[in-house]
Amino acid sequence: MKNLHVKILALLLVIIGTGLTYYKVTRLGLPILPAEQTEVWMVEARLEFEAKGNQPVKARFHVPSTPLGFTVVDEDFISTKYGLTMEDNGINRIAQWAVRRAKGKQVLYYRVELAPEVAIPVKSRSGITPPFPAVPDYPEPMGSVVQALLEEVRRKSADVASFTGELLVRLNAPNSDENVQVLRKGIEDPIAWVDRVIYILAGARIPARIVHLLQLKDGINHGTLTPWLEVHNGQEWLAFDPKTGSRGFPENGLIWYVGNDSLINLEGGGSPKVEYSISSQFQELVLVAERRARQINSLIMDFSLFSLPVQTQNVYRVLLLIPIGAFLIVVLRNIVGIKTFGTFMPILIALAFRETDLLWGVLLFTGIVALGLLLRFYLEYLKLLLVPRLASVLVMVILLMAVISVLTHKMGLERGLSVALFPMVILTMTIERMSLVWEEHGPGEALQQGLGSLLVAVLGYLLMTDKLLEHLVFVFPELLLVVLAMTLLVGRYAGYRLTELWRFKEFLRKTDTR
Protein backbone atom coordinates (compact mmCIF):
# COMPACT_ATOMS: atom_id res chain seq x y z
CA MET A 1 0.00 0.00 0.00
CA LYS A 2 2.82 2.39 0.86
CA ASN A 3 4.53 1.54 -2.43
CA LEU A 4 1.36 2.44 -4.36
CA HIS A 5 1.12 5.71 -2.42
CA VAL A 6 4.68 6.61 -3.40
CA LYS A 7 4.01 5.81 -7.07
CA ILE A 8 0.86 7.94 -7.15
CA LEU A 9 2.67 10.81 -5.44
CA ALA A 10 5.56 10.53 -7.89
CA LEU A 11 3.14 10.53 -10.83
CA LEU A 12 1.44 13.70 -9.56
CA LEU A 13 4.80 15.42 -9.15
CA VAL A 14 5.81 14.48 -12.70
CA ILE A 15 2.51 15.74 -14.12
CA ILE A 16 2.78 19.08 -12.28
CA GLY A 17 6.43 19.60 -13.19
CA THR A 18 6.11 18.69 -16.86
CA GLY A 19 2.78 20.53 -17.17
CA LEU A 20 4.22 23.82 -15.93
CA THR A 21 7.23 23.37 -18.19
CA TYR A 22 5.01 22.70 -21.20
CA TYR A 23 2.99 25.86 -20.46
CA LYS A 24 6.12 28.00 -20.20
CA VAL A 25 7.50 26.66 -23.48
CA THR A 26 4.32 26.78 -25.57
CA ARG A 27 2.57 29.83 -24.12
CA LEU A 28 5.37 32.08 -22.86
CA GLY A 29 8.02 30.96 -25.34
CA LEU A 30 10.74 30.19 -22.81
CA PRO A 31 13.57 28.35 -24.56
CA ILE A 32 14.59 24.79 -23.77
CA LEU A 33 18.14 25.35 -24.97
CA PRO A 34 20.48 27.93 -23.40
CA ALA A 35 21.60 31.04 -25.28
CA GLU A 36 18.77 30.59 -27.77
CA GLN A 37 17.94 33.80 -29.61
CA THR A 38 15.01 35.18 -31.56
CA GLU A 39 14.58 38.05 -33.98
CA VAL A 40 12.97 41.13 -32.48
CA TRP A 41 11.61 43.89 -34.71
CA MET A 42 11.75 47.53 -33.67
CA VAL A 43 9.19 49.65 -35.55
CA GLU A 44 9.03 53.41 -35.16
CA ALA A 45 6.30 55.61 -36.67
CA ARG A 46 7.15 59.30 -36.94
CA LEU A 47 4.17 61.65 -37.14
CA GLU A 48 4.87 65.15 -38.36
CA PHE A 49 2.36 67.98 -38.94
CA GLU A 50 1.93 71.73 -38.68
CA ALA A 51 -0.21 73.15 -35.88
CA LYS A 52 -2.58 75.91 -37.05
CA GLY A 53 -1.79 78.86 -34.85
CA ASN A 54 -1.76 78.67 -31.08
CA GLN A 55 -4.89 76.55 -30.68
CA PRO A 56 -5.93 73.06 -29.42
CA VAL A 57 -4.69 70.07 -31.40
CA LYS A 58 -5.92 66.49 -31.50
CA ALA A 59 -4.19 63.77 -33.52
CA ARG A 60 -5.83 60.35 -33.93
CA PHE A 61 -3.45 57.67 -35.18
CA HIS A 62 -4.09 53.98 -35.87
CA VAL A 63 -1.69 51.60 -34.11
CA PRO A 64 -1.44 47.78 -34.36
CA SER A 65 -3.92 45.72 -32.35
CA THR A 66 -2.96 42.06 -31.62
CA PRO A 67 -0.93 41.74 -34.84
CA LEU A 68 -1.21 38.39 -36.58
CA GLY A 69 1.92 36.25 -36.13
CA PHE A 70 3.60 38.64 -33.66
CA THR A 71 3.59 39.37 -29.95
CA VAL A 72 4.03 42.93 -28.73
CA VAL A 73 6.82 42.83 -26.16
CA ASP A 74 7.13 46.58 -25.64
CA GLU A 75 5.31 49.72 -26.74
CA ASP A 76 6.04 53.42 -26.28
CA PHE A 77 4.23 56.65 -27.13
CA ILE A 78 6.67 59.55 -27.20
CA SER A 79 5.50 63.17 -26.98
CA THR A 80 6.67 66.09 -24.89
CA LYS A 81 3.52 67.94 -23.88
CA TYR A 82 0.66 65.92 -25.29
CA GLY A 83 -1.85 63.87 -23.33
CA LEU A 84 -2.57 60.34 -24.57
CA THR A 85 -5.74 58.24 -24.59
CA MET A 86 -6.38 54.88 -26.26
CA GLU A 87 -9.48 53.67 -28.06
CA ASP A 88 -10.22 50.08 -29.10
CA ASN A 89 -13.30 49.29 -31.19
CA GLY A 90 -12.61 45.56 -31.46
CA ILE A 91 -11.08 45.85 -34.93
CA ASN A 92 -8.67 48.75 -34.71
CA ARG A 93 -6.80 50.49 -31.93
CA ILE A 94 -6.44 54.25 -32.08
CA ALA A 95 -4.08 56.48 -30.12
CA GLN A 96 -5.22 60.05 -29.57
CA TRP A 97 -2.75 62.78 -28.66
CA ALA A 98 -4.21 66.06 -27.44
CA VAL A 99 -2.78 69.37 -26.27
CA ARG A 100 -4.40 72.66 -25.27
CA ARG A 101 -2.02 74.91 -27.23
CA ALA A 102 0.39 74.08 -30.03
CA LYS A 103 2.17 76.13 -32.67
CA GLY A 104 4.44 75.34 -35.57
CA LYS A 105 5.98 71.99 -36.50
CA GLN A 106 4.93 69.08 -34.28
CA VAL A 107 6.56 65.62 -34.14
CA LEU A 108 5.13 62.59 -32.33
CA TYR A 109 6.56 59.07 -32.13
CA TYR A 110 5.09 55.63 -31.69
CA ARG A 111 7.46 52.72 -31.10
CA VAL A 112 6.70 49.02 -30.81
CA GLU A 113 8.89 45.96 -30.35
CA LEU A 114 7.59 42.74 -31.87
CA ALA A 115 8.68 39.14 -31.45
CA PRO A 116 7.43 36.16 -33.48
CA GLU A 117 4.43 34.46 -31.92
CA VAL A 118 5.38 31.27 -30.06
CA ALA A 119 2.14 29.47 -30.92
CA ILE A 120 1.42 27.83 -34.27
CA PRO A 121 1.14 30.63 -36.86
CA VAL A 122 -2.44 31.50 -37.76
CA LYS A 123 -3.20 31.85 -41.47
CA SER A 124 -6.55 33.60 -41.08
CA ARG A 125 -8.45 35.70 -38.59
CA SER A 126 -11.82 35.13 -37.02
CA GLY A 127 -14.17 37.80 -35.76
CA ILE A 128 -17.74 39.04 -35.99
CA THR A 129 -19.38 37.75 -39.15
CA PRO A 130 -20.11 40.77 -41.37
CA PRO A 131 -23.42 41.14 -43.25
CA PHE A 132 -23.60 40.39 -46.94
CA PRO A 133 -23.07 43.59 -48.94
CA ALA A 134 -25.79 44.92 -51.19
CA VAL A 135 -25.23 44.50 -54.92
CA PRO A 136 -24.03 47.88 -56.22
CA ASP A 137 -25.84 49.68 -59.01
CA TYR A 138 -22.97 49.57 -61.47
CA PRO A 139 -22.94 52.21 -64.21
CA GLU A 140 -22.73 51.04 -67.78
CA PRO A 141 -20.71 49.68 -69.43
CA MET A 142 -19.13 48.56 -66.09
CA GLY A 143 -22.29 46.76 -64.99
CA SER A 144 -22.36 44.41 -67.97
CA VAL A 145 -18.63 43.75 -67.73
CA VAL A 146 -18.79 42.96 -64.01
CA GLN A 147 -21.77 40.60 -64.38
CA ALA A 148 -20.12 38.73 -67.25
CA LEU A 149 -16.85 38.43 -65.35
CA LEU A 150 -18.53 37.25 -62.14
CA GLU A 151 -20.54 34.61 -64.02
CA GLU A 152 -17.40 33.27 -65.69
CA VAL A 153 -15.44 33.20 -62.39
CA ARG A 154 -18.37 31.54 -60.59
CA ARG A 155 -18.37 28.64 -63.09
CA LYS A 156 -14.66 28.01 -62.42
CA SER A 157 -14.71 28.21 -58.61
CA ALA A 158 -16.16 26.22 -55.74
CA ASP A 159 -16.17 28.54 -52.72
CA VAL A 160 -15.34 32.06 -51.59
CA ALA A 161 -11.59 31.43 -51.46
CA SER A 162 -11.33 29.93 -54.94
CA PHE A 163 -13.74 32.56 -56.32
CA THR A 164 -11.62 35.43 -54.96
CA GLY A 165 -8.37 33.87 -56.15
CA GLU A 166 -9.72 33.25 -59.65
CA LEU A 167 -11.14 36.78 -59.85
CA LEU A 168 -7.84 38.38 -58.84
CA VAL A 169 -5.90 36.28 -61.34
CA ARG A 170 -8.18 37.44 -64.16
CA LEU A 171 -8.13 41.07 -63.07
CA ASN A 172 -4.31 41.11 -62.88
CA ALA A 173 -3.58 39.04 -65.98
CA PRO A 174 -0.96 40.80 -68.14
CA ASN A 175 -2.80 39.85 -71.36
CA SER A 176 -6.30 40.68 -70.18
CA ASP A 177 -9.25 41.13 -72.51
CA GLU A 178 -11.04 44.39 -73.20
CA ASN A 179 -13.63 43.81 -70.48
CA VAL A 180 -10.98 43.56 -67.75
CA GLN A 181 -9.19 46.60 -69.13
CA VAL A 182 -12.41 48.55 -68.66
CA LEU A 183 -12.36 47.64 -64.96
CA ARG A 184 -8.67 48.51 -64.62
CA LYS A 185 -8.80 51.77 -66.56
CA GLY A 186 -7.64 54.80 -64.58
CA ILE A 187 -6.70 52.81 -61.45
CA GLU A 188 -3.07 53.48 -60.51
CA ASP A 189 -3.16 53.92 -56.74
CA PRO A 190 -2.84 50.57 -54.83
CA ILE A 191 -5.55 51.56 -52.33
CA ALA A 192 -7.91 52.54 -55.13
CA TRP A 193 -7.26 49.16 -56.78
CA VAL A 194 -8.22 47.26 -53.63
CA ASP A 195 -11.34 49.39 -53.33
CA ARG A 196 -12.20 48.50 -56.94
CA VAL A 197 -11.81 44.77 -56.20
CA ILE A 198 -14.04 45.12 -53.11
CA TYR A 199 -16.56 46.95 -55.31
CA ILE A 200 -16.57 44.08 -57.81
CA LEU A 201 -16.82 41.40 -55.08
CA ALA A 202 -19.89 43.16 -53.76
CA GLY A 203 -21.59 42.13 -57.03
CA ALA A 204 -21.23 38.53 -55.83
CA ARG A 205 -22.31 39.57 -52.30
CA ILE A 206 -18.94 38.60 -50.82
CA PRO A 207 -17.92 40.67 -47.75
CA ALA A 208 -14.48 42.18 -48.25
CA ARG A 209 -12.32 44.84 -46.65
CA ILE A 210 -8.94 46.50 -47.05
CA VAL A 211 -6.06 45.76 -44.66
CA HIS A 212 -3.05 48.05 -44.34
CA LEU A 213 0.24 46.17 -43.88
CA LEU A 214 3.73 47.25 -42.97
CA GLN A 215 6.35 44.99 -44.53
CA LEU A 216 9.08 44.36 -41.93
CA LYS A 217 12.52 44.63 -43.50
CA ASP A 218 15.69 45.49 -41.64
CA GLY A 219 17.14 48.93 -42.36
CA ILE A 220 13.97 50.61 -43.68
CA ASN A 221 13.94 54.35 -42.90
CA HIS A 222 11.02 55.65 -44.97
CA GLY A 223 8.59 52.75 -44.97
CA THR A 224 4.95 53.01 -46.04
CA LEU A 225 1.85 50.88 -45.61
CA THR A 226 0.78 48.38 -48.29
CA PRO A 227 -2.92 47.70 -48.95
CA TRP A 228 -4.05 44.05 -48.79
CA LEU A 229 -7.39 42.33 -49.33
CA GLU A 230 -9.46 40.23 -46.92
CA VAL A 231 -12.70 38.40 -47.77
CA HIS A 232 -15.05 36.60 -45.40
CA ASN A 233 -16.21 33.06 -46.18
CA GLY A 234 -18.88 32.92 -43.49
CA GLN A 235 -16.46 31.63 -40.81
CA GLU A 236 -13.24 33.64 -41.00
CA TRP A 237 -11.38 36.36 -42.86
CA LEU A 238 -9.10 35.14 -45.66
CA ALA A 239 -6.22 37.28 -46.91
CA PHE A 240 -5.24 37.70 -50.58
CA ASP A 241 -2.58 39.64 -52.41
CA PRO A 242 -4.59 42.13 -54.52
CA LYS A 243 -1.91 42.11 -57.22
CA THR A 244 -1.34 38.38 -57.69
CA GLY A 245 -4.26 36.62 -56.02
CA SER A 246 -1.97 34.52 -53.83
CA ARG A 247 -3.46 33.40 -50.52
CA GLY A 248 -2.32 34.67 -47.12
CA PHE A 249 -0.31 37.55 -45.77
CA PRO A 250 3.32 38.08 -46.79
CA GLU A 251 6.11 36.88 -44.53
CA ASN A 252 6.88 39.44 -41.83
CA GLY A 253 3.82 41.45 -42.81
CA LEU A 254 2.54 43.47 -39.85
CA ILE A 255 -1.17 44.32 -39.87
CA TRP A 256 -1.30 48.00 -38.94
CA TYR A 257 -5.02 48.66 -39.23
CA VAL A 258 -8.15 47.59 -41.12
CA GLY A 259 -10.64 49.63 -43.13
CA ASN A 260 -10.86 52.75 -45.25
CA ASP A 261 -10.37 55.28 -42.47
CA SER A 262 -7.43 57.63 -42.73
CA LEU A 263 -4.26 56.55 -40.98
CA ILE A 264 -4.13 59.87 -39.13
CA ASN A 265 -6.89 62.39 -38.44
CA LEU A 266 -5.95 65.89 -37.34
CA GLU A 267 -7.92 68.63 -35.62
CA GLY A 268 -6.13 71.96 -35.34
CA GLY A 269 -3.31 70.89 -37.64
CA GLY A 270 -2.47 70.21 -41.27
CA SER A 271 0.03 68.69 -43.69
CA PRO A 272 0.32 65.36 -41.81
CA LYS A 273 3.18 63.05 -42.72
CA VAL A 274 3.90 59.55 -41.38
CA GLU A 275 7.16 57.67 -41.92
CA TYR A 276 8.17 54.25 -40.64
CA SER A 277 11.63 53.13 -39.58
CA ILE A 278 12.28 49.41 -39.11
CA SER A 279 15.23 47.54 -37.63
CA SER A 280 15.73 44.02 -36.38
CA GLN A 281 18.10 42.51 -33.86
CA PHE A 282 18.55 39.18 -32.18
CA GLN A 283 17.93 39.03 -28.45
CA GLU A 284 18.08 36.30 -25.83
CA LEU A 285 14.85 34.32 -26.06
CA VAL A 286 14.59 34.22 -22.26
CA LEU A 287 14.51 38.03 -22.05
CA VAL A 288 11.96 38.27 -24.86
CA ALA A 289 9.77 35.64 -23.20
CA GLU A 290 9.99 37.48 -19.90
CA ARG A 291 8.81 40.72 -21.50
CA ARG A 292 6.10 38.85 -23.41
CA ALA A 293 4.85 37.40 -20.12
CA ARG A 294 4.58 40.89 -18.64
CA GLN A 295 2.47 41.99 -21.61
CA ILE A 296 -0.04 39.17 -21.05
CA ASN A 297 0.11 39.58 -17.24
CA SER A 298 1.28 36.03 -16.57
CA LEU A 299 1.15 35.22 -12.85
CA ILE A 300 3.60 32.36 -13.31
CA MET A 301 6.30 34.77 -14.49
CA ASP A 302 5.36 37.33 -11.84
CA PHE A 303 6.22 34.77 -9.16
CA SER A 304 9.15 33.18 -10.99
CA LEU A 305 12.85 33.48 -10.25
CA PHE A 306 13.07 36.19 -12.92
CA SER A 307 11.25 38.53 -10.53
CA LEU A 308 14.19 38.39 -8.10
CA PRO A 309 17.15 40.79 -8.16
CA VAL A 310 19.91 39.74 -10.53
CA GLN A 311 22.34 39.02 -7.70
CA THR A 312 19.83 36.68 -6.05
CA GLN A 313 19.12 35.03 -9.40
CA ASN A 314 22.81 34.18 -9.76
CA VAL A 315 22.76 32.54 -6.32
CA TYR A 316 19.82 30.35 -7.28
CA ARG A 317 21.50 29.36 -10.53
CA VAL A 318 23.91 27.43 -8.30
CA LEU A 319 21.57 26.37 -5.49
CA LEU A 320 19.07 24.77 -7.85
CA LEU A 321 21.79 22.41 -9.07
CA ILE A 322 22.25 20.90 -5.59
CA PRO A 323 19.11 18.71 -5.86
CA ILE A 324 20.51 17.31 -9.11
CA GLY A 325 23.72 16.41 -7.29
CA ALA A 326 21.72 14.95 -4.41
CA PHE A 327 19.83 12.69 -6.83
CA LEU A 328 23.17 11.61 -8.29
CA ILE A 329 24.29 10.55 -4.82
CA VAL A 330 21.02 8.66 -4.29
CA VAL A 331 21.57 6.69 -7.48
CA LEU A 332 25.28 6.03 -6.89
CA ARG A 333 24.77 4.92 -3.29
CA ASN A 334 21.45 3.06 -3.42
CA ILE A 335 21.69 1.49 -6.86
CA VAL A 336 25.39 1.40 -7.75
CA GLY A 337 26.63 0.99 -4.18
CA ILE A 338 29.52 3.48 -4.14
CA LYS A 339 30.59 4.33 -0.59
CA THR A 340 31.20 7.96 0.39
CA PHE A 341 32.01 9.98 3.51
CA GLY A 342 28.72 11.53 4.46
CA THR A 343 25.67 12.05 2.32
CA PHE A 344 26.12 15.50 0.80
CA MET A 345 29.83 16.11 1.32
CA PRO A 346 30.75 15.13 -2.28
CA ILE A 347 28.22 17.59 -3.71
CA LEU A 348 29.57 20.46 -1.60
CA ILE A 349 33.06 19.59 -2.78
CA ALA A 350 31.73 19.51 -6.36
CA LEU A 351 30.41 23.05 -5.87
CA ALA A 352 33.91 24.11 -4.83
CA PHE A 353 35.27 22.44 -7.99
CA ARG A 354 33.09 24.85 -10.02
CA GLU A 355 35.33 27.70 -8.85
CA THR A 356 38.68 25.95 -8.83
CA ASP A 357 38.34 23.92 -12.06
CA LEU A 358 38.36 20.15 -11.92
CA LEU A 359 42.08 19.32 -12.07
CA TRP A 360 43.15 21.94 -9.52
CA GLY A 361 40.19 21.06 -7.33
CA VAL A 362 41.09 17.38 -7.21
CA LEU A 363 44.74 18.14 -6.49
CA LEU A 364 43.97 20.66 -3.74
CA PHE A 365 41.31 18.46 -2.15
CA THR A 366 43.58 15.40 -2.17
CA GLY A 367 46.52 17.36 -0.78
CA ILE A 368 44.59 18.98 2.07
CA VAL A 369 42.89 15.71 3.08
CA ALA A 370 46.20 13.81 2.99
CA LEU A 371 48.05 16.41 5.09
CA GLY A 372 45.10 16.82 7.43
CA LEU A 373 44.91 13.06 7.92
CA LEU A 374 48.56 12.94 8.98
CA LEU A 375 48.00 15.73 11.50
CA ARG A 376 44.84 14.00 12.71
CA PHE A 377 46.79 10.83 13.48
CA TYR A 378 49.19 12.94 15.52
CA LEU A 379 46.27 14.37 17.52
CA GLU A 380 45.17 10.83 18.31
CA TYR A 381 48.22 10.42 20.56
CA LEU A 382 47.14 13.49 22.54
CA LYS A 383 43.89 11.72 23.60
CA LEU A 384 41.70 14.80 23.06
CA LEU A 385 37.94 14.82 23.48
CA LEU A 386 35.73 14.93 20.37
CA VAL A 387 34.89 18.64 20.24
CA PRO A 388 38.42 19.94 20.99
CA ARG A 389 39.78 17.45 18.47
CA LEU A 390 37.42 18.67 15.75
CA ALA A 391 38.27 22.27 16.58
CA SER A 392 41.99 21.47 16.36
CA VAL A 393 41.52 19.78 12.97
CA LEU A 394 39.57 22.82 11.75
CA VAL A 395 42.38 25.15 12.78
CA MET A 396 44.94 22.98 11.00
CA VAL A 397 42.82 22.79 7.85
CA ILE A 398 42.55 26.57 7.69
CA LEU A 399 46.30 26.93 8.25
CA LEU A 400 46.99 24.37 5.51
CA MET A 401 44.73 26.29 3.13
CA ALA A 402 46.54 29.54 3.95
CA VAL A 403 49.97 27.95 3.45
CA ILE A 404 48.93 26.45 0.11
CA SER A 405 47.58 29.82 -1.05
CA VAL A 406 50.83 31.63 -0.15
CA LEU A 407 53.10 28.99 -1.69
CA THR A 408 51.18 28.75 -4.95
CA HIS A 409 51.06 32.54 -5.21
CA LYS A 410 54.83 32.75 -4.77
CA MET A 411 55.24 30.08 -7.43
CA GLY A 412 53.06 32.05 -9.84
CA LEU A 413 50.21 29.52 -9.72
CA GLU A 414 47.31 31.86 -9.15
CA ARG A 415 44.79 29.05 -9.43
CA GLY A 416 46.03 27.76 -6.10
CA LEU A 417 44.46 30.78 -4.42
CA SER A 418 41.07 29.23 -5.09
CA VAL A 419 41.72 26.72 -2.30
CA ALA A 420 40.04 29.28 -0.04
CA LEU A 421 36.76 28.43 -1.74
CA PHE A 422 36.68 24.93 -0.26
CA PRO A 423 34.18 24.44 2.58
CA MET A 424 36.57 24.11 5.51
CA VAL A 425 34.02 22.50 7.84
CA ILE A 426 33.33 19.78 5.28
CA LEU A 427 37.05 19.17 4.86
CA THR A 428 37.39 18.92 8.63
CA MET A 429 34.58 16.37 8.92
CA THR A 430 35.98 14.41 5.98
CA ILE A 431 39.38 14.15 7.65
CA GLU A 432 37.79 13.16 10.97
CA ARG A 433 35.53 10.57 9.37
CA MET A 434 38.33 9.10 7.28
CA SER A 435 40.60 8.74 10.30
CA LEU A 436 37.88 6.93 12.26
CA VAL A 437 37.20 4.52 9.38
CA TRP A 438 40.98 3.97 9.07
CA GLU A 439 41.19 2.99 12.74
CA GLU A 440 38.04 0.87 12.83
CA HIS A 441 38.03 -0.86 9.43
CA GLY A 442 41.56 -0.44 8.15
CA PRO A 443 43.22 1.71 5.50
CA GLY A 444 41.60 -0.21 2.63
CA GLU A 445 38.06 0.75 3.63
CA ALA A 446 39.12 4.34 4.36
CA LEU A 447 40.76 4.74 0.97
CA GLN A 448 37.78 3.12 -0.72
CA GLN A 449 35.35 5.57 0.82
CA GLY A 450 37.72 8.47 0.16
CA LEU A 451 38.11 7.59 -3.51
CA GLY A 452 34.35 6.99 -3.74
CA SER A 453 33.70 10.47 -2.35
CA LEU A 454 36.17 12.00 -4.79
CA LEU A 455 34.61 10.09 -7.71
CA VAL A 456 31.12 11.27 -6.78
CA ALA A 457 32.42 14.83 -6.40
CA VAL A 458 33.94 14.69 -9.90
CA LEU A 459 30.74 13.28 -11.41
CA GLY A 460 28.73 15.92 -9.55
CA TYR A 461 31.01 18.63 -10.90
CA LEU A 462 30.55 17.39 -14.48
CA LEU A 463 26.80 17.28 -13.97
CA MET A 464 26.46 20.67 -12.29
CA THR A 465 28.62 22.51 -14.82
CA ASP A 466 26.50 21.40 -17.75
CA LYS A 467 25.09 24.58 -19.33
CA LEU A 468 21.93 22.90 -20.56
CA LEU A 469 21.13 21.48 -17.13
CA GLU A 470 21.85 24.80 -15.41
CA HIS A 471 19.55 26.56 -17.86
CA LEU A 472 16.72 24.04 -17.44
CA VAL A 473 16.60 24.05 -13.62
CA PHE A 474 16.71 27.85 -13.46
CA VAL A 475 14.21 28.63 -16.20
CA PHE A 476 12.02 25.62 -15.32
CA PRO A 477 12.57 25.03 -11.56
CA GLU A 478 9.38 22.93 -11.53
CA LEU A 479 11.47 20.19 -13.17
CA LEU A 480 12.91 19.62 -9.70
CA LEU A 481 9.50 18.10 -8.90
CA VAL A 482 10.36 15.43 -11.48
CA VAL A 483 13.72 14.93 -9.75
CA LEU A 484 11.87 14.62 -6.44
CA ALA A 485 9.55 12.02 -7.97
CA MET A 486 12.49 9.94 -9.20
CA THR A 487 14.15 10.26 -5.79
CA LEU A 488 11.00 8.93 -4.10
CA LEU A 489 10.89 5.97 -6.48
CA VAL A 490 14.57 5.16 -5.95
CA GLY A 491 13.97 5.50 -2.21
CA ARG A 492 11.67 2.47 -2.37
CA TYR A 493 14.30 0.33 -4.08
CA ALA A 494 15.49 -2.46 -1.79
CA GLY A 495 17.21 -4.79 -4.25
CA TYR A 496 20.86 -5.63 -4.83
CA ARG A 497 23.34 -2.90 -5.65
CA LEU A 498 25.58 -3.24 -8.68
CA THR A 499 28.70 -3.48 -6.54
CA GLU A 500 27.13 -6.36 -4.60
CA LEU A 501 26.66 -8.29 -7.82
CA TRP A 502 30.42 -7.89 -8.35
CA ARG A 503 31.12 -9.08 -4.80
CA PHE A 504 28.96 -12.15 -5.19
CA LYS A 505 30.04 -13.06 -8.71
CA GLU A 506 32.01 -16.09 -7.49
CA PHE A 507 29.01 -17.32 -5.50
CA LEU A 508 26.77 -16.87 -8.52
CA ARG A 509 29.26 -18.69 -10.72
CA LYS A 510 29.34 -21.67 -8.37
CA THR A 511 25.55 -21.68 -8.22
CA ASP A 512 25.32 -21.81 -12.01
CA THR A 513 27.72 -24.76 -12.26
CA ARG A 514 25.66 -26.94 -9.92
Secondary structure as the mmCIF struct_conf table of DSSP 4:
data_model
#
loop_
_struct_conf.conf_type_id
_struct_conf.id
_struct_conf.beg_label_comp_id
_struct_conf.beg_label_asym_id
_struct_conf.beg_label_seq_id
_struct_conf.end_label_comp_id
_struct_conf.end_label_asym_id
_struct_conf.end_label_seq_id
HELX_RH_AL_P HELX_RH_AL_P1 LYS A 2 TYR A 23
HELX_RH_PI_P HELX_RH_PI_P1 LYS A 24 LEU A 28
BEND BEND1 ILE A 32 LEU A 33
TURN_TY1_P TURN_TY1_P1 PRO A 34 ALA A 35
STRN STRN1 GLN A 37 VAL A 63
BEND BEND2 SER A 65 THR A 66
TURN_TY1_P TURN_TY1_P2 LEU A 68 GLY A 69
STRN STRN2 PHE A 70 ILE A 78
BEND BEND3 THR A 80 LYS A 81
STRN STRN3 GLY A 83 ASP A 88
BEND BEND4 GLY A 90 ILE A 91
STRN STRN4 ARG A 93 PRO A 116
BEND BEND5 VAL A 118 ALA A 119
HELX_LH_PP_P HELX_LH_PP_P1 ILE A 120 VAL A 122
BEND BEND6 LYS A 123 SER A 124
STRN STRN5 ARG A 125 ARG A 125
HELX_LH_PP_P HELX_LH_PP_P2 ILE A 128 PRO A 136
HELX_LH_PP_P HELX_LH_PP_P3 TYR A 138 PRO A 139
TURN_TY1_P TURN_TY1_P3 GLU A 140 PRO A 141
HELX_RH_AL_P HELX_RH_AL_P2 MET A 142 ARG A 155
TURN_TY1_P TURN_TY1_P4 LYS A 156 LYS A 156
BEND BEND7 ALA A 158 ASP A 159
HELX_RH_AL_P HELX_RH_AL_P3 VAL A 160 LEU A 171
TURN_TY1_P TURN_TY1_P5 ASN A 172 ASN A 172
TURN_TY1_P TURN_TY1_P6 PRO A 174 ASN A 175
HELX_RH_AL_P HELX_RH_AL_P4 GLU A 178 ARG A 184
TURN_TY1_P TURN_TY1_P7 LYS A 185 GLY A 186
BEND BEND8 ASP A 189 ASP A 189
HELX_RH_AL_P HELX_RH_AL_P5 PRO A 190 LEU A 201
HELX_RH_3T_P HELX_RH_3T_P1 ALA A 202 ALA A 204
TURN_TY1_P TURN_TY1_P8 ARG A 205 ARG A 205
STRN STRN6 ALA A 208 GLN A 215
TURN_TY1_P TURN_TY1_P9 ASP A 218 GLY A 219
STRN STRN7 ILE A 220 GLY A 223
STRN STRN8 THR A 226 HIS A 232
BEND BEND9 GLY A 234 GLU A 236
STRN STRN9 TRP A 237 PHE A 240
TURN_TY1_P TURN_TY1_P10 PRO A 242 THR A 244
STRN STRN10 ARG A 247 ARG A 247
BEND BEND10 GLY A 248 GLY A 248
HELX_LH_PP_P HELX_LH_PP_P4 PHE A 249 PRO A 250
TURN_TY1_P TURN_TY1_P11 GLU A 251 ASN A 252
STRN STRN11 GLY A 253 VAL A 258
BEND BEND11 GLY A 259 ASP A 261
BEND BEND12 LEU A 263 LEU A 263
STRN STRN12 ILE A 264 GLU A 267
BEND BEND13 GLY A 268 GLY A 268
STRN STRN13 GLY A 269 GLU A 284
HELX_RH_AL_P HELX_RH_AL_P6 LEU A 285 GLN A 295
TURN_TY1_P TURN_TY1_P12 ILE A 296 ASN A 297
HELX_RH_AL_P HELX_RH_AL_P7 LEU A 299 ASP A 302
TURN_TY1_P TURN_TY1_P13 PHE A 303 PHE A 303
BEND BEND14 SER A 304 SER A 304
HELX_RH_3T_P HELX_RH_3T_P2 LEU A 305 SER A 307
BEND BEND15 LEU A 308 LEU A 308
HELX_RH_AL_P HELX_RH_AL_P8 VAL A 310 LEU A 319
TURN_TY1_P TURN_TY1_P14 LEU A 320 LEU A 321
HELX_RH_AL_P HELX_RH_AL_P9 ILE A 322 VAL A 331
HELX_RH_PI_P HELX_RH_PI_P2 LEU A 332 VAL A 336
BEND BEND16 PHE A 341 PHE A 344
HELX_RH_AL_P HELX_RH_AL_P10 MET A 345 THR A 356
HELX_RH_AL_P HELX_RH_AL_P11 LEU A 358 GLU A 380
TURN_TY1_P TURN_TY1_P15 TYR A 381 LYS A 383
HELX_RH_AL_P HELX_RH_AL_P12 LEU A 386 LYS A 410
TURN_TY1_P TURN_TY1_P16 MET A 411 GLY A 412
HELX_RH_3T_P HELX_RH_3T_P3 GLU A 414 LEU A 421
BEND BEND17 PHE A 422 PHE A 422
HELX_RH_AL_P HELX_RH_AL_P13 MET A 424 HIS A 441
HELX_RH_AL_P HELX_RH_AL_P14 PRO A 443 MET A 464
TURN_TY1_P TURN_TY1_P17 THR A 465 THR A 465
HELX_RH_AL_P HELX_RH_AL_P15 LYS A 467 VAL A 475
TURN_TY1_P TURN_TY1_P18 PRO A 477 GLU A 478
HELX_RH_AL_P HELX_RH_AL_P16 LEU A 479 GLY A 491
TURN_TY1_P TURN_TY1_P19 ARG A 492 ARG A 492
BEND BEND18 GLY A 495 GLY A 495
HELX_RH_AL_P HELX_RH_AL_P17 LEU A 498 ARG A 503
TURN_TY1_P TURN_TY1_P20 PHE A 504 PHE A 504
HELX_RH_AL_P HELX_RH_AL_P18 LYS A 505 THR A 513
#
